[in-house]
Structure formats: C-alpha cells, structure tokens
Amino acid sequence: MASIDFKYIASLVDDARLQDSNAFASLFAITYEQQYNLAYSYLWDRALVQDTLLDIYLNALHSISRLDNSRHFIKWMTDMNVEMCEILADAKGIEPPRGRPRIPKYPLEDAERLLEFIFYEEGRKPNSIPLVTLIDYNEYRMQRHSLQRALVIFVILCFAVAPVFFITPSFSLELDKASAKHGQLRYTFTVDSFVPIDTATAQIGDKSIPVLQDGPRSYYILPTANGHMDVTVNFTTRRSVTQSVDVTDVDRDVPELISSKTEGTKVFLYVQDSGSGINWNKVYALDSSGNTVQPSSYNGITGELLFDYPDSYLNVYIPDRTGNVLHAVINHN
C-alpha cells in the first residue's frame, strides 16, 4: 500500500463497530499482506504465521468496539502482531534464516479462507462483497488519495525545490518516559521534512528492530533488547539521516512465582512482574500429552492464576509484555 488514508481507515472502523462485515473485510483487505509479511519476518514458518494472523484478526473483530481511536487501527493491529510474534519466536527459539530469504507471497485464496473462518469463529455474518473486489477498490481508493497528496507536494516543490535538494531533513528520537517505568520501552520520532521518505530502519548490534508507523511522518520503535540503537531514515532524494541512542532499560527479568496452593481440584498460582507487567492473555500451559491448556481464570490485580488440577503434570508458561517467560511446572502428587 503506497499511502495510508487514515481518515478512510477511521470510517471503516466506525462502520465495523456497527457489525458491518464488509467494512471489517475492507480493513482486512488493506492490512493482511502487511501483517503477514511482518509475522513472517519474525517466525519464518507458514503454519505459525497463519495461526498468528487468525489470532490477531479474531481479537480485532471481537474487540474493535474498544479501540480508543479509529485512526489507530493499523498501529493497534501491528502492536498485537509484534507482541505475539516476539513471544512465539522466543518460546520456540526461532532464529532468522541465513541470508534472510524472500518472504513468499500470501495466496489470495488462503486469505479468503482465513477471513471466512474469522467471521465463522465469531458467529458473524460473512462479507457479501468478495475479498478480491474489496482489494481492487481499496487499491483505487488509496491510489486516488496518493494522487491528491502528490499534487499538493508537486505545487510545494515548484516553490521550494532548492530546500528539497540542498537542506538535509532531520528528526529527533525521543523516549516515551511513561513506558520506561514499565520496562517496555517506546521510542518515537517525527520526520521534520516534506521530502518523501523511502525507508526507516533500526538496528541494535546485528539485530534489526521493526520501525512502525502511526502517522504520515510519525514512527515508533519497541526495542526488545538493550544496546546501542542506530535509527536511519532514508529519503527518495538519496539522502539519509541517522540518530543513535543507548537503550538500557528494557525489561529482561522473567515474572516471579510468589506462591501456590491446591484446593480440591484447583491449583492456584500467585505471580508478579515488577517490570513490563504480565501479559495475562498469553498465559497458557501444556499437559503431559502436549495439549494446550488455558487457565480457568486469572486476576490481574492479585496476580492469581487458576488451573484445574492435572492428571499428571502441567508446564505453565507466563510471559511478560517484553517477551520474558516464566516456566512453572504443576505436578500431580
């Protein structure tokens, strides 16, 4: 997608809140390739990527009424995607393949089946307009929006061509101080120039960190490791600007098991995390047969997790919001 029309995105979100399946399908059509490529760049496994897309879009359909700002739909989806992929990649020890091979294209028929299954799982009426038609319309809609922006930029360039080519654009990298208190750091920057941006990249050592966009020229980064981070913005004029910062406060401590108790057929675990906080929605367990077991309930205030007493044992995995995972074992005694 060459350009993002946030006003158009917001109108689709507002319609999707009103149970308009075609509006949600349009949001899916606009975003699914971007979210697929992002998930693949973390997981490098088709099945895991498919499961991740299913989870984030199911959550989006189920929770879209709770999205605070309709314009932030893409950022909201991307945040969910990154969070899930980082937890999966760490839990399964996934390393990027050598040479970073090209990501295979996501077939349209797979996307159609995924969207159909999402509506089925939520008990919702499916879209009446075919996905391919929505994709074509959104392409036209976005291209039209891009053309309007291009005309405005062209007029500006006619009056300001010299600064475009002779003045180096700039940006300022800033830490969201509120995030530093919780161990899940967020760095933001806005590019102070109308020169078209080609790419924005971030690197800590030999690890690439995703640079995410939440506005026309506004970006943010969620580093998952400490170290010296270089952020580079490349412009279509072949100029580039780099800012650097030392990342020191990323939460690297796993959640802590405080205590446990058994009452009848129930096992209570009490956990806490003083850094980024426990990601309660991602807590799960594996039984002795390798089956996934979800907690019966949890209380984010008291830190209580409740599981049914296992026949043999349970491996419980409790992640925080920066991907650190506590592994606890419940044995049948």
C-alpha angles and dihedrals in degrees: 000000000000096000138010118230099201093184090057091046090052092052091052091049091051091051092046089055086061092058094262102157093190090056092053090045088054090053088050091049091052097047112026098087092049092048091045092053091047093050092045091052088060104036108027090200123107096211094048091047091050091050091048093051090049092052097047095046092045088052091047093052091046096045105030091110088064095055105118098209121029091208091062096064095112092047089048092052092046093050091053091047095049093046094051094043094050092051092048094045092051095043093050097037093238115180123190111256118252114273092015096252121219115281111245117241116260107241116239092228090057090051090050092051091047092052091047091051092048092057090044093052091051092046090240131144108259124241114281094204113073116249093238090056091050090049092051092047094048090048088055092044093050094043090052090051090048091051091053091051091046091055091052091048091048092055091049092048090053089062099034108033094131097060090049093061103029106035116073112228118234142203136185122226112216135182118230096232093202090061092052090067091063102043095245101104124206122193119191135190138174120206109235099212141072091223107122113260119228103185141342119208138177130199135187108188106311094335121101115220119205115250108210128199124223100166142015092281101002122105139175137197129205105199115203098194139041121250145086108322122200117196117194129188115197119200130205088245087069092250120126136192126203129197123185134202136174109239109209110150106062110135109250099165120104120230115273127239106223101180145325138209140181125226116179108303094347132090119204121203121189115203138167140186121199094191126053093346132247117296096224095182091061098051113118142150138215121219126214090276093053094254119146115247122193121209115261089229143332138206114213092194099053095029092236122156120188125202132171111254107265126237089226115352143316129220104213121200118198115182130191124217095270096053102264109141130204113210114205128174125214110200126197106237 
